[in-house]
Structures are given as C-alpha cells and as structure tokens.
Amino acid sequence: MPERAYLDIETSYSGIITIVGVFRPPDELAQLTFPEVSRKALLEVLEGTDEIVTFWGHRFDLPVIARALGVNLREHFESRDHADHCHRHGLYGGLKIVEKVLGIGRHLDGLSGVDAMRLWAEWESGCEASLETLLKYNEDDVVNLYLLEKELVKLDLECESSL
C-alpha cells in the first residue's frame, strides 16, 4: 500500500495560504502556519509520501499550492481526490456535508472555510485563541479525510458484493 498523506489547506480572505495540514495515520500530524508555508517546508513534510489525498484538492488545494508555492504536487506524487470518489457513490457537497451523511464527527462542528478565513483575520488582529481554533479545524479536516476513506472503502465493498 502506498504511503499516503492527507492534505488540506486554509487560506486568508486575500487568498494567501495560512495553514497546510498533513496527516499520516495513525497519528502523525504536521501543520505549517504562515509565514512558514513554503515550497521547501511542504516538500519536507511530504517526504516519504507516495500519494496525496484531498477533498476537492484537484480543483482548489493543489492549484492554490501550485500558484502560491510554485510546486505542482501532482508531478511529484500520485493524487486522489475524495470528492470524485464520493460522487461515484452519490455523495455530493463539501466535506462537512459528506461527513454528516456518513456519521463522521468533528471536534469543531459547525465551522466552515469562511470561518477559517475569519479565524485567521482574528488571529492577525491579536486573538491567540483564534489560531488554536483554526489549527484544530484544519486537524479535523485532514484526519477526517482518512476516516472518510475508510467509509468509502466500505461503500466500495458493499457495491461489489451487490453485483
């Protein structure tokens, strides 16, 4: 099985990458926080990875990383976008919607990408607690990509057994 890294980014209102979260099961979490988000730092965090797993990453995370950091991760790693896999099972919407349908919980239920931008702005204005909340939100995103994958494998097996 390839060495997988589950990746998610957060951005500011102005579009800069504020957080890059990378989770490797069972419990390895790395989070780069602006201004430490760089091509070199990201490639170091991904060292040893064969495959990157995202949700809408082919349409958002990876193109943003390519523009901001000058690195096309799809040229360096295999890449899997769970949004595409979800669509094959009739699961549509963002990650949080799919999580609810499949019963995957969050530590910080009710927050969205817009909240992530707001939390970054609050942190820039001096609220330390906002950065802690933002990091926890990002952690939920990357860990839940792994949990989502486990649920998608179950759905795949159910589909195969019904054929």
MARKOL-345571 format. One record per residue (C-alpha): residue number from 1; residue in three letters; chain; x, z, y. Coordinates in Angstrom, 3 decimals. Each point is the difference from the previous one (the first is absolute). Example, Ala and Ser with C-alpha at 12.3 -4.5 7.8 and 13.67 -1.06 7.14 Angstrom:
<r><num>1</num><residuo>ala</residuo><cadena>A</cadena><x>12.300</x><z>7.800</z><y>-4.500</y></r>
<r><num>2</num><residuo>ser</residuo><cadena>A</cadena><x>1.370</x><z>-0.660</z><y>3.440</y></r>
***
This chain:
<r><num>1</num><residuo>met</residuo><cadena>A</cadena><x>0.000</x><z>0.000</z><y>0.000</y></r>
<r><num>2</num><residuo>pro</residuo><cadena>A</cadena><x>1.379</x><z>-0.864</z><y>3.432</y></r>
<r><num>3</num><residuo>glu</residuo><cadena>A</cadena><x>1.028</x><z>2.753</z><y>2.399</y></r>
<r><num>4</num><residuo>arg</residuo><cadena>A</cadena><x>-2.901</x><z>0.088</z><y>2.453</y></r>
<r><num>5</num><residuo>ala</residuo><cadena>A</cadena><x>-0.114</x><z>1.299</z><y>3.548</y></r>
<r><num>6</num><residuo>tyr</residuo><cadena>A</cadena><x>-3.378</x><z>0.519</z><y>1.675</y></r>
<r><num>7</num><residuo>leu</residuo><cadena>A</cadena><x>0.343</x><z>-0.884</z><y>3.688</y></r>
<r><num>8</num><residuo>asp</residuo><cadena>A</cadena><x>-2.159</x><z>0.450</z><y>3.083</y></r>
<r><num>9</num><residuo>ile</residuo><cadena>A</cadena><x>0.748</x><z>-0.166</z><y>3.715</y></r>
<r><num>10</num><residuo>glu</residuo><cadena>A</cadena><x>-1.628</x><z>1.506</z><y>3.055</y></r>
<r><num>11</num><residuo>thr</residuo><cadena>A</cadena><x>0.216</x><z>-1.594</z><y>3.428</y></r>
<r><num>12</num><residuo>ser</residuo><cadena>A</cadena><x>-0.514</x><z>1.053</z><y>3.606</y></r>
<r><num>13</num><residuo>tyr</residuo><cadena>A</cadena><x>-2.571</x><z>-1.427</z><y>2.392</y></r>
<r><num>14</num><residuo>ser</residuo><cadena>A</cadena><x>2.774</x><z>-2.318</z><y>1.253</y></r>
<r><num>15</num><residuo>gly</residuo><cadena>A</cadena><x>0.758</x><z>-1.194</z><y>-3.537</y></r>
<r><num>16</num><residuo>ile</residuo><cadena>A</cadena><x>3.344</x><z>1.682</z><y>-0.685</y></r>
<r><num>17</num><residuo>ile</residuo><cadena>A</cadena><x>0.533</x><z>1.367</z><y>-3.496</y></r>
<r><num>18</num><residuo>thr</residuo><cadena>A</cadena><x>-0.262</x><z>3.771</z><y>0.345</y></r>
<r><num>19</num><residuo>ile</residuo><cadena>A</cadena><x>0.149</x><z>1.056</z><y>-3.671</y></r>
<r><num>20</num><residuo>val</residuo><cadena>A</cadena><x>1.089</x><z>-1.731</z><y>-3.190</y></r>
<r><num>21</num><residuo>gly</residuo><cadena>A</cadena><x>-1.074</x><z>1.936</z><y>-3.068</y></r>
<r><num>22</num><residuo>val</residuo><cadena>A</cadena><x>1.398</x><z>-0.732</z><y>-3.458</y></r>
<r><num>23</num><residuo>phe</residuo><cadena>A</cadena><x>-1.133</x><z>1.819</z><y>-3.142</y></r>
<r><num>24</num><residuo>arg</residuo><cadena>A</cadena><x>1.671</x><z>-0.216</z><y>-3.398</y></r>
<r><num>25</num><residuo>pro</residuo><cadena>A</cadena><x>-1.738</x><z>1.857</z><y>-2.805</y></r>
<r><num>26</num><residuo>pro</residuo><cadena>A</cadena><x>-0.068</x><z>2.649</z><y>-1.069</y></r>
<r><num>27</num><residuo>asp</residuo><cadena>A</cadena><x>0.882</x><z>1.781</z><y>3.263</y></r>
<r><num>28</num><residuo>glu</residuo><cadena>A</cadena><x>2.560</x><z>-1.846</z><y>2.132</y></r>
<r><num>29</num><residuo>leu</residuo><cadena>A</cadena><x>-1.278</x><z>-0.488</z><y>3.542</y></r>
<r><num>30</num><residuo>ala</residuo><cadena>A</cadena><x>2.052</x><z>-1.484</z><y>2.835</y></r>
<r><num>31</num><residuo>gln</residuo><cadena>A</cadena><x>-1.363</x><z>-0.388</z><y>3.514</y></r>
<r><num>32</num><residuo>leu</residuo><cadena>A</cadena><x>1.903</x><z>-1.741</z><y>2.758</y></r>
<r><num>33</num><residuo>thr</residuo><cadena>A</cadena><x>-1.193</x><z>1.003</z><y>3.455</y></r>
<r><num>34</num><residuo>phe</residuo><cadena>A</cadena><x>0.652</x><z>-1.980</z><y>3.183</y></r>
<r><num>35</num><residuo>pro</residuo><cadena>A</cadena><x>2.722</x><z>-0.370</z><y>1.275</y></r>
<r><num>36</num><residuo>glu</residuo><cadena>A</cadena><x>1.667</x><z>0.251</z><y>-3.437</y></r>
<r><num>37</num><residuo>val</residuo><cadena>A</cadena><x>-2.095</x><z>-2.940</z><y>-1.252</y></r>
<r><num>38</num><residuo>ser</residuo><cadena>A</cadena><x>2.533</x><z>-2.808</z><y>-0.434</y></r>
<r><num>39</num><residuo>arg</residuo><cadena>A</cadena><x>0.804</x><z>-2.820</z><y>-2.383</y></r>
<r><num>40</num><residuo>lys</residuo><cadena>A</cadena><x>3.005</x><z>1.932</z><y>-1.374</y></r>
<r><num>41</num><residuo>ala</residuo><cadena>A</cadena><x>-1.916</x><z>3.275</z><y>-0.452</y></r>
<r><num>42</num><residuo>leu</residuo><cadena>A</cadena><x>-2.925</x><z>-1.751</z><y>-1.700</y></r>
<r><num>43</num><residuo>leu</residuo><cadena>A</cadena><x>2.220</x><z>-1.911</z><y>-2.422</y></r>
<r><num>44</num><residuo>glu</residuo><cadena>A</cadena><x>1.833</x><z>3.244</z><y>-0.817</y></r>
<r><num>45</num><residuo>val</residuo><cadena>A</cadena><x>-3.293</x><z>1.747</z><y>-0.772</y></r>
<r><num>46</num><residuo>leu</residuo><cadena>A</cadena><x>-1.011</x><z>-2.939</z><y>-2.215</y></r>
<r><num>47</num><residuo>glu</residuo><cadena>A</cadena><x>3.327</x><z>-0.162</z><y>-1.833</y></r>
<r><num>48</num><residuo>gly</residuo><cadena>A</cadena><x>-0.575</x><z>-0.274</z><y>-3.750</y></r>
<r><num>49</num><residuo>thr</residuo><cadena>A</cadena><x>-3.539</x><z>-1.312</z><y>0.488</y></r>
<r><num>50</num><residuo>asp</residuo><cadena>A</cadena><x>-1.112</x><z>-3.107</z><y>-1.873</y></r>
<r><num>51</num><residuo>glu</residuo><cadena>A</cadena><x>-3.555</x><z>-0.204</z><y>1.311</y></r>
<r><num>52</num><residuo>ile</residuo><cadena>A</cadena><x>-1.808</x><z>1.092</z><y>3.159</y></r>
<r><num>53</num><residuo>val</residuo><cadena>A</cadena><x>-3.681</x><z>0.942</z><y>-0.207</y></r>
<r><num>54</num><residuo>thr</residuo><cadena>A</cadena><x>-2.250</x><z>-0.006</z><y>3.084</y></r>
<r><num>55</num><residuo>phe</residuo><cadena>A</cadena><x>-3.644</x><z>-0.252</z><y>1.035</y></r>
<r><num>56</num><residuo>trp</residuo><cadena>A</cadena><x>-0.548</x><z>-2.982</z><y>2.333</y></r>
<r><num>57</num><residuo>gly</residuo><cadena>A</cadena><x>3.787</x><z>-0.038</z><y>0.204</y></r>
<r><num>58</num><residuo>his</residuo><cadena>A</cadena><x>0.280</x><z>-3.763</z><y>-0.405</y></r>
<r><num>59</num><residuo>arg</residuo><cadena>A</cadena><x>-2.185</x><z>-0.397</z><y>3.083</y></r>
<r><num>60</num><residuo>phe</residuo><cadena>A</cadena><x>1.122</x><z>2.980</z><y>2.122</y></r>
<r><num>61</num><residuo>asp</residuo><cadena>A</cadena><x>2.849</x><z>2.312</z><y>-1.045</y></r>
<r><num>62</num><residuo>leu</residuo><cadena>A</cadena><x>2.489</x><z>-2.587</z><y>-1.224</y></r>
<r><num>63</num><residuo>pro</residuo><cadena>A</cadena><x>-0.494</x><z>-2.502</z><y>2.876</y></r>
<r><num>64</num><residuo>val</residuo><cadena>A</cadena><x>0.306</x><z>2.849</z><y>2.542</y></r>
<r><num>65</num><residuo>ile</residuo><cadena>A</cadena><x>3.206</x><z>1.178</z><y>-1.685</y></r>
<r><num>66</num><residuo>ala</residuo><cadena>A</cadena><x>1.342</x><z>-3.575</z><y>-0.007</y></r>
<r><num>67</num><residuo>arg</residuo><cadena>A</cadena><x>-0.671</x><z>-0.423</z><y>3.734</y></r>
<r><num>68</num><residuo>ala</residuo><cadena>A</cadena><x>1.182</x><z>3.449</z><y>1.074</y></r>
<r><num>69</num><residuo>leu</residuo><cadena>A</cadena><x>3.001</x><z>0.481</z><y>-2.290</y></r>
<r><num>70</num><residuo>gly</residuo><cadena>A</cadena><x>0.981</x><z>-3.573</z><y>-0.823</y></r>
<r><num>71</num><residuo>val</residuo><cadena>A</cadena><x>-0.278</x><z>0.441</z><y>-3.746</y></r>
<r><num>72</num><residuo>asn</residuo><cadena>A</cadena><x>-2.413</x><z>-1.812</z><y>-2.292</y></r>
<r><num>73</num><residuo>leu</residuo><cadena>A</cadena><x>-0.447</x><z>2.540</z><y>-2.782</y></r>
<r><num>74</num><residuo>arg</residuo><cadena>A</cadena><x>-1.662</x><z>-2.620</z><y>-2.205</y></r>
<r><num>75</num><residuo>glu</residuo><cadena>A</cadena><x>3.341</x><z>-1.818</z><y>-0.140</y></r>
<r><num>76</num><residuo>his</residuo><cadena>A</cadena><x>1.721</x><z>3.162</z><y>-1.266</y></r>
<r><num>77</num><residuo>phe</residuo><cadena>A</cadena><x>-2.663</x><z>1.487</z><y>-2.290</y></r>
<r><num>78</num><residuo>glu</residuo><cadena>A</cadena><x>-2.951</x><z>-0.957</z><y>-2.144</y></r>
<r><num>79</num><residuo>ser</residuo><cadena>A</cadena><x>-3.146</x><z>0.934</z><y>1.908</y></r>
<r><num>80</num><residuo>arg</residuo><cadena>A</cadena><x>-3.468</x><z>1.061</z><y>-1.091</y></r>
<r><num>81</num><residuo>asp</residuo><cadena>A</cadena><x>-2.927</x><z>0.385</z><y>2.374</y></r>
<r><num>82</num><residuo>his</residuo><cadena>A</cadena><x>-2.650</x><z>2.283</z><y>-1.469</y></r>
<r><num>83</num><residuo>ala</residuo><cadena>A</cadena><x>-2.660</x><z>-1.473</z><y>2.315</y></r>
<r><num>84</num><residuo>asp</residuo><cadena>A</cadena><x>0.197</x><z>-3.240</z><y>-1.998</y></r>
<r><num>85</num><residuo>his</residuo><cadena>A</cadena><x>-0.273</x><z>1.921</z><y>-3.276</y></r>
<r><num>86</num><residuo>cys</residuo><cadena>A</cadena><x>-3.001</x><z>1.943</z><y>1.340</y></r>
<r><num>87</num><residuo>his</residuo><cadena>A</cadena><x>-1.788</x><z>-3.222</z><y>0.923</y></r>
<r><num>88</num><residuo>arg</residuo><cadena>A</cadena><x>0.247</x><z>-1.169</z><y>-3.623</y></r>
<r><num>89</num><residuo>his</residuo><cadena>A</cadena><x>-2.102</x><z>3.074</z><y>-0.872</y></r>
<r><num>90</num><residuo>gly</residuo><cadena>A</cadena><x>-2.499</x><z>-0.446</z><y>2.841</y></r>
<r><num>91</num><residuo>leu</residuo><cadena>A</cadena><x>1.549</x><z>2.792</z><y>2.077</y></r>
<r><num>92</num><residuo>tyr</residuo><cadena>A</cadena><x>0.082</x><z>-1.001</z><y>3.664</y></r>
<r><num>93</num><residuo>gly</residuo><cadena>A</cadena><x>0.911</x><z>1.733</z><y>3.236</y></r>
<r><num>94</num><residuo>gly</residuo><cadena>A</cadena><x>2.933</x><z>2.092</z><y>1.074</y></r>
<r><num>95</num><residuo>leu</residuo><cadena>A</cadena><x>1.972</x><z>2.444</z><y>-2.103</y></r>
<r><num>96</num><residuo>lys</residuo><cadena>A</cadena><x>-2.137</x><z>2.993</z><y>0.999</y></r>
<r><num>97</num><residuo>ile</residuo><cadena>A</cadena><x>-3.227</x><z>-1.791</z><y>-1.005</y></r>
<r><num>98</num><residuo>val</residuo><cadena>A</cadena><x>1.415</x><z>-0.984</z><y>-3.390</y></r>
<r><num>99</num><residuo>glu</residuo><cadena>A</cadena><x>1.310</x><z>3.542</z><y>-0.534</y></r>
<r><num>100</num><residuo>lys</residuo><cadena>A</cadena><x>-3.490</x><z>1.409</z><y>0.568</y></r>
<r><num>101</num><residuo>val</residuo><cadena>A</cadena><x>-1.574</x><z>-2.456</z><y>-2.436</y></r>
<r><num>102</num><residuo>leu</residuo><cadena>A</cadena><x>2.550</x><z>0.939</z><y>-2.674</y></r>
<r><num>103</num><residuo>gly</residuo><cadena>A</cadena><x>-0.082</x><z>3.752</z><y>0.723</y></r>
<r><num>104</num><residuo>ile</residuo><cadena>A</cadena><x>3.575</x><z>0.261</z><y>1.301</y></r>
<r><num>105</num><residuo>gly</residuo><cadena>A</cadena><x>0.273</x><z>2.915</z><y>2.418</y></r>
<r><num>106</num><residuo>arg</residuo><cadena>A</cadena><x>2.121</x><z>0.569</z><y>3.095</y></r>
<r><num>107</num><residuo>his</residuo><cadena>A</cadena><x>1.463</x><z>3.085</z><y>1.618</y></r>
<r><num>108</num><residuo>leu</residuo><cadena>A</cadena><x>-1.124</x><z>-1.349</z><y>3.376</y></r>
<r><num>109</num><residuo>asp</residuo><cadena>A</cadena><x>-3.365</x><z>-1.603</z><y>-0.633</y></r>
<r><num>110</num><residuo>gly</residuo><cadena>A</cadena><x>-1.619</x><z>-1.862</z><y>2.875</y></r>
<r><num>111</num><residuo>leu</residuo><cadena>A</cadena><x>3.112</x><z>-1.277</z><y>1.786</y></r>
<r><num>112</num><residuo>ser</residuo><cadena>A</cadena><x>0.642</x><z>-3.704</z><y>0.524</y></r>
<r><num>113</num><residuo>gly</residuo><cadena>A</cadena><x>2.697</x><z>-2.323</z><y>1.290</y></r>
<r><num>114</num><residuo>val</residuo><cadena>A</cadena><x>-1.376</x><z>0.442</z><y>3.517</y></r>
<r><num>115</num><residuo>asp</residuo><cadena>A</cadena><x>0.433</x><z>3.754</z><y>-0.399</y></r>
<r><num>116</num><residuo>ala</residuo><cadena>A</cadena><x>3.601</x><z>-0.642</z><y>-1.072</y></r>
<r><num>117</num><residuo>met</residuo><cadena>A</cadena><x>0.639</x><z>-1.798</z><y>3.297</y></r>
<r><num>118</num><residuo>arg</residuo><cadena>A</cadena><x>-1.695</x><z>2.817</z><y>1.914</y></r>
<r><num>119</num><residuo>leu</residuo><cadena>A</cadena><x>2.061</x><z>2.632</z><y>-1.813</y></r>
<r><num>120</num><residuo>trp</residuo><cadena>A</cadena><x>3.217</x><z>-1.838</z><y>0.902</y></r>
<r><num>121</num><residuo>ala</residuo><cadena>A</cadena><x>-1.039</x><z>-0.157</z><y>3.664</y></r>
<r><num>122</num><residuo>glu</residuo><cadena>A</cadena><x>-0.789</x><z>3.723</z><y>-0.063</y></r>
<r><num>123</num><residuo>trp</residuo><cadena>A</cadena><x>3.404</x><z>0.727</z><y>-1.538</y></r>
<r><num>124</num><residuo>glu</residuo><cadena>A</cadena><x>1.711</x><z>-2.076</z><y>2.697</y></r>
<r><num>125</num><residuo>ser</residuo><cadena>A</cadena><x>-1.861</x><z>2.156</z><y>2.533</y></r>
<r><num>126</num><residuo>gly</residuo><cadena>A</cadena><x>1.512</x><z>3.132</z><y>-1.519</y></r>
<r><num>127</num><residuo>cys</residuo><cadena>A</cadena><x>-2.405</x><z>1.131</z><y>-2.733</y></r>
<r><num>128</num><residuo>glu</residuo><cadena>A</cadena><x>2.244</x><z>0.834</z><y>-2.972</y></r>
<r><num>129</num><residuo>ala</residuo><cadena>A</cadena><x>-2.975</x><z>0.634</z><y>-2.299</y></r>
<r><num>130</num><residuo>ser</residuo><cadena>A</cadena><x>-1.108</x><z>-3.617</z><y>0.423</y></r>
<r><num>131</num><residuo>leu</residuo><cadena>A</cadena><x>3.186</x><z>-1.299</z><y>-1.611</y></r>
<r><num>132</num><residuo>glu</residuo><cadena>A</cadena><x>-0.461</x><z>2.377</z><y>-2.940</y></r>
<r><num>133</num><residuo>thr</residuo><cadena>A</cadena><x>-3.569</x><z>-1.272</z><y>-0.445</y></r>
<r><num>134</num><residuo>leu</residuo><cadena>A</cadena><x>1.137</x><z>-3.632</z><y>0.266</y></r>
<r><num>135</num><residuo>leu</residuo><cadena>A</cadena><x>2.677</x><z>0.523</z><y>-2.646</y></r>
<r><num>136</num><residuo>lys</residuo><cadena>A</cadena><x>-2.550</x><z>1.614</z><y>-2.337</y></r>
<r><num>137</num><residuo>tyr</residuo><cadena>A</cadena><x>-2.406</x><z>-2.904</z><y>0.622</y></r>
<r><num>138</num><residuo>asn</residuo><cadena>A</cadena><x>2.745</x><z>-2.491</z><y>-0.910</y></r>
<r><num>139</num><residuo>glu</residuo><cadena>A</cadena><x>0.885</x><z>2.038</z><y>-3.084</y></r>
<r><num>140</num><residuo>asp</residuo><cadena>A</cadena><x>-3.630</x><z>-0.201</z><y>-1.139</y></r>
<r><num>141</num><residuo>asp</residuo><cadena>A</cadena><x>0.146</x><z>-3.787</z><y>0.466</y></r>
<r><num>142</num><residuo>val</residuo><cadena>A</cadena><x>3.113</x><z>-0.566</z><y>-2.106</y></r>
<r><num>143</num><residuo>val</residuo><cadena>A</cadena><x>-0.798</x><z>2.515</z><y>-2.743</y></r>
<r><num>144</num><residuo>asn</residuo><cadena>A</cadena><x>-3.528</x><z>-1.364</z><y>-0.258</y></r>
<r><num>145</num><residuo>leu</residuo><cadena>A</cadena><x>1.376</x><z>-3.510</z><y>-0.533</y></r>
<r><num>146</num><residuo>tyr</residuo><cadena>A</cadena><x>1.476</x><z>1.349</z><y>-3.219</y></r>
<r><num>147</num><residuo>leu</residuo><cadena>A</cadena><x>-3.262</x><z>1.749</z><y>-0.956</y></r>
<r><num>148</num><residuo>leu</residuo><cadena>A</cadena><x>-1.930</x><z>-3.181</z><y>0.809</y></r>
<r><num>149</num><residuo>glu</residuo><cadena>A</cadena><x>2.282</x><z>-1.956</z><y>-2.294</y></r>
<r><num>150</num><residuo>lys</residuo><cadena>A</cadena><x>-0.837</x><z>2.350</z><y>-2.882</y></r>
<r><num>151</num><residuo>glu</residuo><cadena>A</cadena><x>-3.724</x><z>-0.558</z><y>0.638</y></r>
<r><num>152</num><residuo>leu</residuo><cadena>A</cadena><x>0.469</x><z>-3.782</z><y>0.177</y></r>
<r><num>153</num><residuo>val</residuo><cadena>A</cadena><x>1.798</x><z>0.044</z><y>-3.367</y></r>
<r><num>154</num><residuo>lys</residuo><cadena>A</cadena><x>-3.017</x><z>1.840</z><y>-1.475</y></r>
<r><num>155</num><residuo>leu</residuo><cadena>A</cadena><x>-2.343</x><z>-2.620</z><y>1.478</y></r>
<r><num>156</num><residuo>asp</residuo><cadena>A</cadena><x>2.180</x><z>-2.784</z><y>-1.426</y></r>
<r><num>157</num><residuo>leu</residuo><cadena>A</cadena><x>-0.170</x><z>1.594</z><y>-3.458</y></r>
<r><num>158</num><residuo>glu</residuo><cadena>A</cadena><x>-3.790</x><z>0.380</z><y>0.243</y></r>
<r><num>159</num><residuo>cys</residuo><cadena>A</cadena><x>-0.328</x><z>-3.673</z><y>0.892</y></r>
<r><num>160</num><residuo>glu</residuo><cadena>A</cadena><x>2.243</x><z>-1.063</z><y>-2.885</y></r>
<r><num>161</num><residuo>ser</residuo><cadena>A</cadena><x>-1.909</x><z>2.123</z><y>-2.499</y></r>
<r><num>162</num><residuo>ser</residuo><cadena>A</cadena><x>-3.342</x><z>-1.466</z><y>1.095</y></r>
<r><num>163</num><residuo>leu</residuo><cadena>A</cadena><x>1.114</x><z>-3.567</z><y>-0.693</y></r>
***
